[in-house]
């Protein structure tokens, strides 16, 4: 086998390594670095597919390895991070589930549903163009952006301050609801459009261009706080414009 055929798999292993490093930072309580390594894993996930196409090095091994790496980087890593963030000491206002320390385990739905979503993706021929269910990298990026909103200076480079997002994501009950809801999206039958452009024409790419334009505006206005908003917008556009998304 030629060396170039190993390059995509090597990049996939960097994706996996990034996910593992993210986990170690989560265990140390360093959520910022844990988040950054999930973002880095997403970069490698993007690069390995492109490398395979450019080098014409597609293989069944690479496909399976990519899914296994994604389970760790986009399932286990964000799931454990949210588990740790929800695992806080409760006061008298906590409900029974929180007092029994059961609530954090709802975050385990993220890796479980991510694994199921990836397995379905591997055998579902309808997902060659767009997706059925929330893509695992997008789901992971949403949760990885939460510590950046909470712990990185919220107003850094932002033109508009979204202090309510800090309050929103600081609420462990909100985090639990988000973990359950986005886990459902992973295994749902909603069609989610892919951001891969086959050409630059407006026709057929309307949703992609709309999301890109709004994402740039949101990022300029809100900087890091824009990331969860962009992912939410991505999901909402997909759900409300199901008829425009082809299989």
C-alpha positions in Angstrom: 0.0 0.0 0.0 1.3 3.4 -1.0 2.2 5.9 1.8 -0.4 8.4 0.5 -3.1 5.9 1.3 -2.1 6.0 5.0 -2.4 9.8 5.3 -6.2 10.1 5.7 -6.1 7.4 8.4 -3.2 9.1 10.2 -5.3 12.3 10.3 -8.2 10.3 11.7 -5.9 9.1 14.4 -5.1 12.7 15.3 -8.9 13.2 15.6 -9.0 10.3 18.1 -6.0 11.5 19.9 -7.5 15.0 20.3 -10.6 13.4 21.8 -8.6 11.5 24.3 -6.6 14.6 25.3 -9.9 16.4 25.7 -11.0 13.7 28.2 -7.8 14.1 30.2 -8.4 17.8 30.5 -12.0 17.3 31.6 -10.9 14.9 34.3 -8.5 17.7 35.5 -11.3 20.2 35.5 -9.8 22.2 32.7 -12.9 22.6 30.5 -11.5 25.3 28.3 -8.7 23.1 27.0 -11.1 20.1 26.9 -13.3 22.2 24.6 -10.4 23.3 22.4 -9.3 19.8 21.8 -12.9 18.8 20.7 -12.7 21.7 18.2 -9.3 20.4 17.1 -10.8 16.9 16.6 -13.4 18.5 14.4 -10.7 20.1 12.3 -9.0 16.7 11.8 -12.3 15.1 11.0 -12.8 17.7 8.2 -9.3 17.2 6.9 -9.3 13.4 6.8 -12.3 13.2 4.5 -10.8 15.9 2.2 -7.4 14.1 2.2 -9.1 10.9 1.2 -10.9 12.6 -1.7 -7.8 14.5 -2.9 -5.5 11.4 -2.6 -8.2 9.0 -3.8 -7.4 6.9 -0.7 -10.9 5.9 0.4 -11.1 2.5 2.1 -13.4 0.5 4.3 -10.8 0.6 7.0 -10.8 4.4 6.9 -14.6 4.5 7.1 -14.7 2.3 10.2 -11.8 4.0 11.8 -13.4 7.4 11.3 -16.6 6.3 13.0 -14.7 4.9 16.0 -12.7 8.1 16.4 -15.9 10.1 16.2 -17.5 8.1 18.9 -14.7 9.2 21.2 -14.1 12.7 20.1 -17.7 13.7 19.4 -19.6 11.4 21.8 -17.6 10.4 24.8 -15.5 13.6 25.2 -18.4 16.1 25.1 -20.6 13.6 27.1 -18.1 13.3 30.0 -17.5 17.1 29.9 -21.2 17.9 30.3 -21.5 15.1 33.0 -18.8 16.8 35.0 -20.3 20.2 34.6 -23.7 19.0 35.8 -22.1 17.1 38.7 -22.3 20.0 41.3 -23.2 20.0 44.9 -26.9 20.6 45.5 -28.5 22.8 48.0 -32.0 22.6 49.5 -33.6 23.7 46.2 -32.5 20.6 44.4 -35.0 18.0 43.2 -34.9 14.3 44.0 -32.9 13.4 40.9 -30.3 16.0 41.7 -30.1 15.0 45.4 -29.5 11.4 44.3 -26.9 12.5 41.8 -28.8 10.9 39.0 -29.2 14.0 36.8 -25.6 14.1 35.5 -26.1 10.6 34.0 -28.5 12.1 31.4 -25.3 13.4 29.8 -24.4 9.8 29.0 -27.1 10.0 26.4 -24.7 12.0 24.3 -22.1 9.2 23.7 -24.8 6.5 23.5 -26.8 8.4 20.9 -23.7 9.5 19.0 -22.6 5.8 18.7 -26.1 4.9 17.4 -26.2 7.8 15.0 -22.7 6.9 13.6 -23.7 3.3 13.1 -26.9 4.3 11.3 -24.9 6.7 9.1 -22.6 3.9 8.0 -25.4 1.7 6.7 -27.9 4.4 5.5 -27.5 5.1 1.8 -29.8 8.1 2.1 -27.1 10.1 3.8 -24.6 10.4 0.8 -25.6 14.1 0.3 -27.2 15.3 3.4 -27.8 13.9 6.9 -30.6 12.1 8.7 -30.3 13.3 12.3 -27.9 15.7 13.9 -24.2 15.2 12.7 -22.0 14.2 15.6 -19.4 16.9 15.0 -22.0 19.7 15.0 -23.5 18.2 18.2 -20.0 18.1 19.9 -19.2 21.6 18.8 -22.4 22.9 20.4 -21.5 21.4 23.8 -17.8 22.2 23.4 -18.7 25.9 23.0 -20.4 26.1 26.4 -17.3 26.2 28.5 -15.9 28.9 26.1 -19.0 31.0 26.7 -18.8 30.4 30.5 -15.1 30.6 31.3 -13.5 32.6 28.5 -14.0 36.4 29.0 -17.5 36.7 27.7 -17.1 40.2 26.3 -13.8 39.5 24.6 -13.9 41.0 21.1 -17.7 41.0 21.2 -19.6 44.0 19.8 -22.8 42.9 21.6 -22.8 41.4 25.1 -24.9 38.3 25.7 -24.8 38.0 29.4 -27.9 35.9 29.5 -26.1 33.1 27.7 -23.7 32.8 30.7 -26.7 32.6 33.0 -28.4 30.1 30.7 -25.5 27.7 30.4 -24.6 28.0 34.1 -27.9 26.3 35.0 -27.3 22.6 35.4 -30.9 21.8 34.7 -30.7 23.6 31.4 -27.6 21.6 30.6 -29.5 18.4 31.4 -32.4 19.4 29.1 -30.0 20.3 26.3 -28.2 16.9 26.7 -31.5 15.1 26.3 -32.8 17.2 23.5 -29.6 17.2 21.4 -29.2 13.4 22.0 -32.7 13.0 20.5 -31.7 15.1 17.5 -28.8 12.7 16.9 -31.1 9.8 16.3 -34.1 11.6 15.0 -35.4 11.4 11.4 -35.0 15.1 10.8 -33.1 15.9 7.6 -30.1 18.1 8.3 -28.4 19.7 5.3 -24.7 19.2 4.7 -22.3 22.2 4.4 -20.5 20.5 1.4 -20.8 22.7 -1.7 -20.8 20.8 -5.0 -20.8 24.1 -6.9 -21.0 27.8 -6.0 -24.5 28.4 -7.6 -27.2 29.8 -5.4 -29.7 27.2 -6.6 -29.4 24.1 -4.5 -27.1 25.9 -2.0 -29.6 28.4 -0.6 -29.7 27.0 2.9 -25.9 26.8 3.0 -25.4 30.4 1.9 -28.1 31.7 4.3 -26.3 29.9 7.2 -22.9 31.1 6.2 -24.0 34.8 5.9 -25.9 34.7 9.3 -22.9 32.9 10.9 -20.5 35.6 9.8 -22.9 38.3 11.2 -23.3 36.4 14.5 -19.6 35.8 14.9 -18.8 39.5 14.3 -21.4 40.6 16.8 -20.9 37.9 19.5 -17.5 36.3 18.9 -17.2 33.0 20.9 -20.8 33.3 22.2 -21.9 33.0 18.5 -20.9 29.3 18.3 -23.8 27.7 20.1 -26.1 30.2 18.4 -24.8 29.2 15.0 -25.3 25.5 15.7 -28.8 26.2 17.0 -29.5 28.2 13.9 -28.2 25.3 11.7 -30.6 22.9 13.4 -33.6 25.3 13.2 -33.1 26.1 9.5 -32.8 22.4 8.7 -36.0 21.6 10.7 -38.1 24.4 9.2 -37.0 23.9 5.6 -37.2 20.1 5.4 -38.7 20.2 2.0 -35.6 22.0 0.6 -33.2 19.2 1.7 -32.8 16.4 -0.8 -31.7 12.9 0.1 
